[in-house]
């Protein structure tokens, strides 16, 4: 095992690098500008394998798509054309304590987890900011916000460093506001997506991309999940008609307790209790670390 520097800024807490972390070759990816972008309307169901959501230029505009890495050659797909099928293979039992009460489930309950590390028969969903097209127009990174959620039970997204650190909640569907997450440029990350009940779940994600010319791209897309015994057909027909959160201003984001800085550099893994898995981050420069602390403590 190699010791690798990692940092995650969440709320006012800056997590130190783990005692040890195992490097995962699956996270050491290169995103090429020649990768195919599937035409709108090309429907797919993803029930296993590696997927990243991320910003990319499509026909002259920037959008939030999914990089489908489940086959030999990666393909960027429109989220409206995708359903993530989460079977009972994703069921995990929560520990007999209150550590994960933010998930909306009780200690000892079973929940559906799309985990931080890849496991057989379950989609492996993360996000990246590695598309060459966005690196040409921004020199910092992007913001991802929870724009809304519809589904039975409860949805949450979280990270956890080591086996003893407090989970770092990124998105909690019961919380008000957009819960912005800052993603440093050229990073690749995975976290735990938790659903407490089977059924069709829709997670609306807002992308905000600040350009070097002073303008900002903003778009919202919906991830559709067919969890447990929910049918794919039902998920494909689902439309999001819930309330959307208001997009937060730069000043509000700086004050937001849910902000998380995802740091640039080499990919690393941190062991996770609930999934027995890993979170993959990057090493940042001293300047970026100082910025992350300022945002967290703002």
N, C-alpha and C positions, 0 to 999 in steps of 0.2 A: 504494500500500500504506500501511496505517496501522500505527503502532507501538501495540501494545496490551499492557497489563500482564498477565502470566500467571505462575502459580506452581504448582509441584507438589512436595509434600513426600514424599519416598520414602526410607525408611531414615533415615540421618543426613544426607542430601543435600537441600538446598533448591535447586531449579533456578531460575536467574534468568530474567527475561523474555527471549524470543528477540530476536535482532537485528532481525528484522522478522517480521510475521505478517499474513497476508491474512485479512480478515474474511470469513466464509462466511455468506450470508443463510440458508442451509438450517439453520444451528444457532441462529438467532435465533427460537426458537419460543415460543409461548404455549400453555400447557396449560389448557384450560377445564374447569370442573366439570360442564359439560353434555355432555362427550364420552361416546359410547356405550361401554358395557361389554358385550362379547359374552357370550351365555350359555355356560355350560360345555357342551362337546360340539360346538361349532361349529368343525370342523376346517379348518385352512388349511396351505398349503405356501408358504413365503416363499423365493423364489430371487433376489430383487433388492429394492432399495428400503430405506427408512429405518425402523428399528425401535429402540425404547429399552425396556429392562427398567426397572421402577421400582415403588415402593410406591404403593398406592392402596387406598382403602376400598371394599370390596365387601360389600354386604348387612350392613353394620354391623361388619365385621371388616376388618383390614388384611392385604393379601396382596401377593405379588410377581407382577406381570403384565407383559405386553409391550404397549407402545403401538405399534400398527401404523399407520404413517404412509405406507403404500405406495399408498393410494387418495386420493380427493379429501378425505375426511373421516376423521380419526384414529379408530381403534377400539382399546380396550383388550381384550386377549385373554388367556385362560388359557394358561399355558405348556404344560400337558399336551395342549393341542389343536394345538400348533404343531410343525412340522418346518422347520428351516432347510436348504435345499438349496444346497450349496456346490459349484459345478461347476468344471471345469478352468479357467474364466475367472479363478479365484482363485489359480492357480499363479504363484509368484514364485521367483526364484532368489536364494539367499543370497549375500552378498558373499564374496570369496575371502580371508576372514580369520576370526578367532575371535569377532568381535563378537556374533554371534547363536548361539553354541554352547549357550546356555541353552534354545534351542528343541528340543534333542535331535537336530538335524540337523547335517550337516557343511557346511563352507564349500563353496559351489558347488552344493549340493543344491537341489532344488525342493521347496517347501512350499506348503500351502494357506493363504492369508492372507485373513481377513475384515478389511479395512483400516480405518484411521482416517478416510479420506475416501471418499466415495461413488464407486464405479466401476461401469461398465455390467455387468450380468449377475451381480452378486455382492451378497448381502445386506449392508446397512450397519448394524451392530449396536452400539449404545451403551447408555447408561443415563442416567436423569434422576431428579431428586428435586423435580419441579415440580408434582406433582398437588396441587390446592388442598386436598384432604382431609387430606393429611399435614401441610400447613403449619398446619393448625388444631390439631394435637395435639403437634407438636414444634417447638422453636425453634432446633434445632442442625442435625440431619441424620440420616443413617442409616449403618449399616455393612453392607457386602456381603462375605461370606466364601466361599471355595472350599470347599464342603462335601464334594466328592468328584468323581471323574472316572472314566469308563469308556470305553475305545476303543482302537483299534490305534495304535501309535506313541506320540506325545507331544503334549500340549496345553500352551500357554502363552498368557498375556495380558500385553502390555507397552505402555509409552509410550516415546517418545523425543523429546527437545527438539533441534531443529535437525538439521543433517547431521553433527555431530561429537560430540554428547553421548553418553554411555553410555546404552544402553537401560535404562529403569526397569521392572523386572519386577514386575508386580502379582501374578499367579498363575503358579506353575510346578507342574504336576501331579506332578512327582517330589519336590517338597519336602513335608516333614511339616507338619502343623498347618493351621489354617484360613486363614492368610494374610489377615487382615482388611484391608479397604479402607474408609476413612472417606470418606463422600460428603457434602459440605456441602449444606445446604438450598438449593433453587432453583438447582441447577446441571444442566448437560447436557454429557455427555462421550462421546467415542468413543476407542477404542484398537484395537490389533492383536490379533486372535484367530488363533492359529497352530496348525495341525494338520499333523503331519509325514507322515501316511499317509491314503489314502482309507479309507472305511468309515463305520460308524455311531459317532458320538461323543456321549457324554452328559456334560454339565457341570452338576453340582449346585451351586446357589447358595443360600446362606443369607442371609436378610434379618433385620436386627436394628434395630428402630425404638424409640429411647428416647422415652417420652412425658413431657410436662411434669408429669403427675401422679405421676411416679416409677415407673410400671410400664414394661414393655418388651414389644413385640411381637416374636416370633421365628417365622419360617417358612422352609421349604426347598423350592425348586422346581427342576426339571430342564429344561435346555435341550437339545434333541435336534437333532443335525446329521447330515445325509446328505451325506458328503463324497466328491467324485470320482464313481466309478461305483456307489457305494452306493445302494440303492433307497430311495425315500421310504417305501414300504410296510414295509420292514424297520425303518426308524427309528421309524415310528408304533407298531409293536408292541413296540419295545424297552422293557424295564423296568430301572430302576436297582437292581442287587442287590449293588453293591460296598460297601466300608466307608466310612462317613461320618466326617469329621473331627469332633472334639469342638468345640463352640462355646466361644470364648474369653471369659473374663471381661473386665471393663473394665480391670483392672490389667494383664492379659496383653496386651490390645490395645495399651495404651500402650507396652509394651515391644517389641511385635512389629516386626521389621525390615521387614515387607512393608506396613506401614501407609502409606497415601497419602492426604493431605488434598486433596480436590477443592474448589476455592475458589469462593465465590459472587460473582456480578456479571455483567458482560457476557461473552459467549462469544468465544473467540479460537481461532486456529489456529496450530499449530506444525508446520513441515515435518518429515516422517519419511522416513528413508532407505529402509527396506525396502519401504514402500508408495508412496513418493513422495507421501505424504499428510500429513494434519494432525490434531493433537490439539486438542480444544476445551475450554478451561478458562474460569475466571472470575477476576475480580479480587477480592481479599479486603481487608478492613479491616486496620489495623495490629494490632488485637487478635487477629483470627483468624490472622494470620501468626505472631504470637508463640506462639499456642497450637499451631500446626502444628509450629513448631520444637521446642517443648517435648516434643511427642509423639514427634517423630523422634529426638530426642536422649535420650529417657527411658531 
